[in-house]
């Protein structure tokens, strides 16, 4: 991990460091009088690196609308799942997410965070003085280790039958084979739904061109041209797909030029045939019957 002093360079040492980027945008949104959510811990967790990365984000997304709306949509889906009887939330590559501390979750809900040991240690230390609102546990697991991942899922699913899985901000840093392997592992009884964000190839390429130096150690890979169809072939059913652009437009979070563009009656990209479209979205899957 980078130290706080090195954060001003906005160069990440590994994928875990990108969690500071997301935390910085959650902090910025939380400071607004009309905030879509409040994350009082985000600024502390983002640090200098997170704030520096926002200044290097490609200009069309520099105000953080993709991350802000991703956060809001997933917040809403979590609360829907809990209200419908979900008995556990498994947040894989949880990073610096603070939902167990800020969402009005039932005290009896099990929330399990999984990440690399260094991130788990850092987060536990940083939040030692804060109390979660539900039953929170953390597991240090390298999710790229297929055997360790299977053992983790076997253990958690032995105690839960209606699990919501979140992989926010993770899939883009995996290759196609890695995402397919994870999708197959999660497509099993007990996993009721799976929530994540996804990019089109054009958006991934835009980000990597603009942030080549910053993301050298954490390049983005997964951006399937067939979008959600990638997962349908692996046994999943698409329950919801939200365009980040359209969600941000409705929430009045887009920069002026994008706001005007989103107001035009243009064709909406097909999330199963993204081709060259510049599109990002938030997806909720259920297992195919």
C-alpha positions in Angstrom: 0.0 0.0 0.0 1.1 3.6 -0.6 1.7 5.8 2.4 -0.4 8.9 2.9 2.5 11.1 1.7 2.8 9.2 -1.5 -0.9 9.5 -2.2 -0.5 12.9 -3.9 1.0 11.1 -6.9 -2.3 9.2 -7.5 -0.3 6.2 -8.7 -1.7 3.0 -7.3 0.5 0.1 -6.2 -2.2 -2.5 -6.7 -6.0 -2.9 -7.3 -6.8 -2.4 -3.6 -5.6 1.2 -3.8 -8.4 2.0 -6.3 -10.8 1.7 -3.3 -9.5 5.1 -2.2 -10.7 6.6 -5.5 -14.3 5.4 -4.9 -14.1 6.6 -1.3 -13.1 10.1 -2.4 -16.2 10.4 -4.6 -18.4 9.1 -1.9 -17.0 11.8 0.4 -17.6 14.5 -2.3 -21.2 13.4 -2.7 -21.7 13.3 1.0 -20.7 16.9 1.3 -23.5 18.1 -1.0 -26.6 19.5 0.7 -28.7 17.4 -1.7 -26.5 14.2 -1.3 -28.0 11.0 -2.7 -26.4 9.2 0.3 -24.3 10.1 3.3 -21.0 8.4 4.0 -19.4 10.2 7.0 -16.4 7.8 7.0 -15.5 8.2 3.3 -13.2 11.2 3.6 -11.1 9.6 6.3 -10.7 6.4 4.2 -10.0 8.1 0.9 -6.9 10.0 2.1 -4.6 12.0 -0.1 -4.4 9.3 -2.8 -8.1 9.1 -3.3 -8.5 12.8 -3.6 -5.6 13.0 -6.0 -7.0 10.3 -8.2 -10.2 12.3 -8.7 -8.2 15.0 -10.4 -6.8 12.5 -12.9 -10.1 11.0 -13.8 -11.1 11.5 -17.4 -12.8 14.9 -17.7 -16.3 13.6 -18.7 -16.5 11.7 -15.4 -14.3 13.9 -13.2 -17.1 14.8 -10.9 -17.5 11.2 -10.1 -21.0 10.6 -11.4 -20.4 6.9 -12.5 -19.2 6.0 -9.0 -21.8 8.1 -7.2 -24.7 6.6 -9.1 -23.3 3.1 -8.8 -23.2 3.6 -5.1 -26.8 4.8 -5.0 -28.3 2.1 -7.2 -26.5 -0.6 -5.2 -27.6 0.9 -1.9 -31.2 0.8 -3.1 -30.9 -2.8 -4.3 -29.4 -3.9 -1.0 -32.3 -2.4 0.9 -34.8 -4.1 -1.5 -33.1 -7.5 -0.9 -33.1 -7.1 2.8 -36.8 -6.1 2.8 -37.5 -9.2 0.7 -35.9 -11.6 3.2 -32.2 -11.7 2.2 -30.4 -13.4 5.2 -26.8 -12.3 4.4 -24.7 -10.0 2.3 -21.4 -11.1 0.9 -19.2 -8.2 -0.3 -16.3 -9.6 -2.3 -13.4 -7.2 -2.7 -15.1 -4.9 -0.3 -12.4 -2.4 -0.3 -13.3 0.7 1.7 -17.1 0.3 1.5 -18.9 1.4 4.6 -22.5 0.3 4.0 -22.7 -1.7 7.3 -22.0 1.6 9.1 -24.3 3.9 7.1 -27.3 2.0 5.8 -30.3 1.3 8.1 -29.8 -2.5 8.1 -31.4 -4.9 10.5 -29.1 -5.6 13.5 -29.5 -9.4 12.9 -28.3 -9.2 9.3 -25.0 -11.0 8.6 -22.7 -8.8 6.4 -19.4 -10.5 5.4 -16.6 -8.5 3.8 -13.8 -10.2 1.9 -10.6 -8.7 0.7 -6.8 -9.2 0.7 -5.2 -9.3 4.1 -3.5 -5.9 3.8 -6.9 -4.2 3.0 -8.7 -6.0 5.8 -6.0 -5.0 8.3 -6.0 -1.4 7.2 -9.8 -1.0 7.2 -10.2 -2.7 10.5 -7.7 -0.4 12.0 -9.2 2.7 10.4 -12.7 1.9 11.6 -11.8 0.6 15.0 -13.8 3.4 16.7 -16.9 3.0 14.6 -19.8 0.6 15.3 -21.6 -1.2 12.4 -25.4 -1.4 12.4 -25.5 -5.1 11.6 -23.5 -8.2 12.3 -20.3 -7.5 10.4 -17.4 -9.9 9.9 -14.3 -9.7 7.7 -12.4 -12.5 5.9 -8.9 -12.1 4.5 -9.0 -14.2 1.3 -7.2 -13.9 -2.1 -10.2 -14.2 -4.5 -7.9 -15.1 -7.3 -7.2 -18.4 -5.5 -10.0 -20.6 -6.8 -9.6 -23.2 -4.0 -9.7 -20.5 -1.2 -12.7 -18.9 -2.9 -14.6 -22.2 -3.0 -13.9 -22.9 0.6 -15.1 -19.4 1.5 -18.3 -19.9 -0.4 -18.9 -23.4 1.0 -18.5 -22.0 4.5 -20.8 -19.0 4.1 -23.5 -20.9 2.1 -23.6 -23.6 4.8 -25.2 -20.8 7.0 -27.2 -18.8 4.5 -29.9 -19.7 2.0 -30.7 -16.3 0.5 -27.4 -14.6 0.0 -26.9 -11.3 -1.8 -23.4 -11.1 -3.4 -21.8 -7.7 -4.3 -18.7 -7.3 -6.5 -18.7 -3.5 -6.8 -15.7 -2.2 -8.6 -14.1 -5.6 -9.0 -14.9 -7.3 -12.3 -13.2 -4.7 -14.5 -9.8 -5.6 -13.0 -10.2 -9.3 -13.9 -9.8 -10.9 -17.2 -12.6 -12.7 -19.0 -11.6 -16.1 -17.7 -11.4 -14.9 -14.1 -14.9 -13.3 -14.3 -16.3 -16.5 -15.9 -14.7 -18.6 -13.1 -16.2 -16.4 -10.5 -19.6 -16.4 -12.2 -19.6 -20.2 -12.2 -18.6 -20.4 -8.6 -21.4 -18.0 -7.5 -24.1 -19.7 -9.6 -25.2 -22.2 -7.0 -28.1 -22.7 -4.5 -28.1 -20.2 -1.7 -26.9 -17.3 -3.8 -30.2 -15.4 -4.5 -28.7 -12.5 -6.4 -25.5 -10.9 -7.6 -24.9 -7.2 -8.1 -22.0 -5.6 -9.9 -21.0 -2.8 -12.3 -19.8 -3.2 -15.9 -18.1 -1.2 -18.6 -18.2 -1.3 -22.4 -14.8 -1.7 -24.2 -14.9 1.9 -25.3 -15.3 3.2 -21.7 -12.5 0.9 -20.5 -10.2 2.1 -23.3 -11.0 5.8 -22.5 -10.1 5.3 -18.8 -6.9 3.4 -19.5 -5.7 6.0 -22.1 -6.4 8.9 -19.7 -5.0 7.1 -16.6 -2.3 4.9 -18.1 0.3 6.0 -15.5 -2.0 6.0 -12.5 -3.5 2.5 -13.3 -0.3 0.9 -14.5 -0.3 -1.6 -11.7 -4.1 -2.0 -11.8 -5.1 -2.1 -15.4 -8.7 -2.6 -16.4 -9.5 -5.7 -18.4 -13.0 -7.0 -18.3 -15.3 -5.1 -20.6 -17.3 -7.5 -22.7 -18.7 -6.3 -26.0 -21.7 -8.6 -25.4 -22.3 -7.0 -22.0 -24.8 -8.9 -19.8 -25.1 -11.7 -22.3 -21.7 -12.9 -21.1 -23.4 -13.9 -17.8 -26.5 -15.3 -19.3 -24.4 -17.9 -21.0 -23.1 -18.9 -17.6 -26.4 -19.7 -16.0 -27.6 -16.3 -14.8 -30.8 -14.4 -15.5 -30.7 -10.6 -15.7 -33.1 -9.0 -13.3 -32.1 -5.4 -13.6 -29.7 -3.3 -15.8 -29.3 0.4 -15.1 -27.4 2.8 -17.3 -25.1 4.8 -15.2 -25.5 7.7 -17.6 -29.3 7.7 -17.4 -29.3 7.3 -13.6 -27.0 10.2 -13.3 -29.1 12.3 -15.7 -32.2 11.7 -13.5 -30.3 12.5 -10.4 -28.9 15.7 -11.9 -25.3 14.7 -11.4 -24.0 14.9 -15.0 -21.7 17.7 -16.3 -23.5 20.1 -18.6 -22.4 18.7 -21.9 -23.3 15.1 -20.9 -26.6 16.4 -19.4 -27.5 17.9 -22.8 -26.5 14.7 -24.6 -28.5 12.5 -22.2 -31.5 14.7 -22.9 -31.5 14.0 -26.6 -33.7 11.2 -28.0 -30.8 9.1 -29.0 -30.8 5.3 -29.3 -30.1 3.6 -26.0 -27.2 1.0 -26.3 -28.3 -2.6 -26.0 -26.6 -4.0 -22.9 -26.2 -7.3 -24.8 -24.7 -5.7 -27.9 -22.4 -2.9 -26.7 -20.1 -2.9 -29.7 -18.4 0.6 -29.8 -20.9 2.3 -27.5 -19.6 4.3 -24.6 -21.7 2.7 -21.8 -21.4 1.7 -18.2 -24.1 0.2 -16.0 -25.1 -1.5 -12.8 -26.4 -5.0 -13.1 -28.4 -7.3 -10.8 -28.6 -11.0 -11.6 -30.5 -14.0 -10.3 -29.7 -17.7 -11.0 -31.5 -19.1 -14.0 -34.4 -21.4 -13.2 
